[in-house]
Amino acid sequence: MATVIIPTPLRKFTNAQSTVQLKGETVAAVIKQLVTEFPDLKKHLLDEQEAIRSFVNVFLGEDDIRDLDNTATGVNEKSVISIIPAIAGGRM
């Protein structure tokens, strides 16, 4: 099972869990399982075409999945997937 690290702003949708163990052979499969188990996360992570929203960064270990095979990137039981939503706000 892959470990998914849930960022603090999204933990209210995962019953305050900071990590979740999920099955899947690719990042896409793990994300699909994540939004199946926690449906309120879906609107925050996926767009209308069920692709990861452009402002959500997903890392496998230390690598941005965009630099790998994107959501087709393979995972295994030792994989750690981090979800990092973009932070906006403040004044210049």
C-alpha positions, 0 to 999 in steps of 0.5 A: 500500500502506498502512503499518501500524505494529506496536507493540513488544509485538507485533513478536515476531509479525511477525518483529521488523518495526516496520512492514508494507506491506499492500494494502487499500481499508479498515482492515478489509481491511488488518487482515485481510491483516495477520493472514493474513500473521502468523496469531499476531497474530490472537488479539491483535487480533481477537475471536471475531467477528473484530472488533478487540478492544475494548482495541486502538486503531487509528488512521489517521494521527492519528485514532482509527478509531472517530471515522471509519467504524471498520473501514470507513474507507478507506485509500490507498497513503499511509495510516499505520495505527497499532495501539495495544494498551491497557497495563495493570498497576501499582499505585495 
